Amino acid sequence: MSYAIIRNANHKMNAVPLLERHNERRNKNYSNKDIDLSRSSENYHLKSIQAETYQTEFERIRQRYDLKGNLRLSGEKQSNVMCEFVITSDKEFFERLGKERTRRFFEDAYNFVTAKVGENFVVSAVVHMDEATPHMHVTYIPVINGKDRKGDPCKRINCSEFWKGRDSYSRLQDEYYDFITARGYDLERGVKGSTVEHLSVAEFKLKKTEEQLANIIEQISEVERVDNIKSANLPLNKVAVSKSDFENLVSAAKHYVSAQKAEKENISLQAECRSLRNKNEALRNENDRISGQLHDMEVRFGEFYESVEDEVALRDENIKLRSENGRIGNQVHTLTAEIIALKEERQRLTEELTEQRNEAAVLNMELKKTRSVLQVLQEKFDKVMRFIESLNLKKRLDEFLKPFDRKR
């Protein structure tokens, strides 16, 4: 029976170029002897990168969809920024499918991936047909729904949150198995951490035991051939046999002794095999438990690392804000001194304005007095003029004033 195999690997930025060179066949030579470069033309993409490299495609997707995340893209402790699904089965499965249905199988598997991670965040999906067993590499950016520092909804790159949960990888196996078998592919669910092509220690010893058992059966058949030996009776209870039958008899006797010994060893080996099977099962259970704990620790470490990154980012931002605060403080101090100077100038101008208002009030009073005097004089002048006109002395007055007008 063939298995539905889907595996995931997380990658930091410094490993992305190596991932790209393998997936996109950018190397000229490969240590993997299963790769036949003469058949690389048979490889095909279900999604090709739009940018020049995986790294530039990562930046393009990041900017286009405004993906947030406190990512460390350089140095020793880098963040996981890309993940990769490898989807395959065994060679016999694909031989049964044939070339055309194999492509439909990978298209169906690709639809499973895009439904889980979002096609917008898939960097590349390439099917390798130039190796011993066809398989597909789907490289994607792990994106979650989150919130920015203002509390607004946003998309964030966060590998540990994407795979959060002790049984998340097991759920992936279940979901993929249900999805792919529902589309008519005769596959069994893959076992986490197992490879069906390799024998365990117990299975190896069991195989050796079966080989020894077959050898014992052959020896027993050799002993059974003794029954076919013909003998001739001689005096004194002796039997005569042919030389060849005698040799067979001796050989059978030796085989019989060996068979008894081997049978005892076989019983011992079967008991040991049962013990090893039990131990192997216990080790598998322990391995699953430890794998779960390890995955849980990885998730917790990822969360811790993310929290530390946030603290580092906040500390750096705090330092910047302190520096900015100091600069603003200096500006405030300067502005405060200027405001004090302006207040003093305003006080001085206010005092001057008060003095000027007081002087204006005095002048206004004097002006009123002058106007009052002028009004009295005007009344007296008007009275004199009416008197002169009443006596017809206006003409004589004008002649009297002519000399004074010329002097002016």
FENVENFEN-V643600 format. One record per run of one state. SS is the DSSP state (alpha for helix, beta for strand, coil for the rest). FROM is the first residue (numbers start at 1). TO is the last residue. If there is no record, write none. Layout:
ss-><SS;SS>
from-><FROM;FROM>
to-><TO;TO>
This chain:
ss-><coil;beta;alpha;coil;alpha;coil;beta;coil;alpha;coil;beta;coil;beta;coil;alpha;coil;alpha;beta;coil;beta;coil;beta;coil;beta;coil;alpha;coil;alpha;coil;beta;coil;alpha;coil;beta;coil;beta;coil;alpha;coil;alpha;coil>
from-><1;3;13;24;37;43;44;48;54;65;68;69;80;89;91;118;119;122;129;135;141;143;148;153;158;159;163;168;182;188;190;201;229;232;235;238;241;243;391;394;408>
to-><2;12;23;36;42;43;47;53;64;67;68;79;88;90;117;118;121;128;134;140;142;147;152;157;158;162;167;181;187;189;200;228;231;234;237;240;242;390;393;407;408>
